[in-house]
């Protein structure tokens, strides 16, 4: 790591470890929206991000991709894990890379989570979400399989869906050889990955393929057809912006696809007979309302659902497990629900 890289990591660590009152002094008065108060960890982080890059949407995608990986190293921390291995499988358009996380002290066939990373369908890879995969594996005592699906704009819809379906089916068909319990495999993801996770679940129910035991949907994208209240209220200044969302959707849906297609907007699909789900949202996230609307739609379809709204947090908190106290505590709660869902 370069001197500047070490200095940046040290600065972020110092801010994250600072006591709550000191964060308030250093980063100003509490940020309020109605009866909600932004957590001091998030307020400090947003201030740092604005200094680092005040206009992410104006940044080339190549740099955004590098920045997301760097953010994982800065905010994710050095999360311990028993073992990390990789392998390639045959994907729909070439090799597809998977990364396997095995917790310490885990022996024999175990429950598993197949994880699709976030990043607006245009950013992210196995490295950008390495910390959260390690953290979930250790906290929930499950093996995690992360999928390096193709990204837009180079590979627009439905490339990501096709890759995730292929990876899911391969993992299920090879579960025994991977030391996975074939009856206890969940599908999950954050943001765009949450979209892909529930799309996989819907497609498996529709096609008669291997249905996940459980869905873990962390601030998922569920509806490309509606501008929600939370998107209007939190689409500026809270990390995930309206401009970024427009950029991502334009790259992913570059061919003018019907946005009501359930593979794009899963809330428009047939939700009956889907597996139980845990839906996580953040109070200061523009995606909050569509995630909560999806949870309610699942309930109305008879699907067992638990919901977790994290007050004071912003979009992307799951990848911040090495920063402050609020994000890691929230992800521990997520891991507990995953563990319960795979009993």
Buried (B, 14 or more C-beta within 10 A) or exposed (E): EEEEEEEBBEEBBEBBEBEEEEBBEEBEEEBEEEEEBBBBBBBBBBBBBEEBEEEBBEBEBEEBBBBBBBBBBBBBBEBEBBEBEEEEBEBBEEEBBBBBBBBEEBEEBBBBBBBBBBBBBBBBBBBBBBBBBBBBBBBBBBBBBBBBBBBBBEBBBBBBBBBBBBBBBBBBEEBEEBBBBBEBBBBBBBBBBBBBBBBBBBBBBEEEBBBBBBBBBBBBBBBBEBBBEBBEBBBEEBBBBBBBBEBBBEBBBEEEBEBEBBBBBBBBBEBEEBBBBBBBBBBBBBBBBBBBBBBBBBBEBEBEBEBBBBBBBBBBBBBBBBBBEBBBEBBBBBBBBBBEBBE
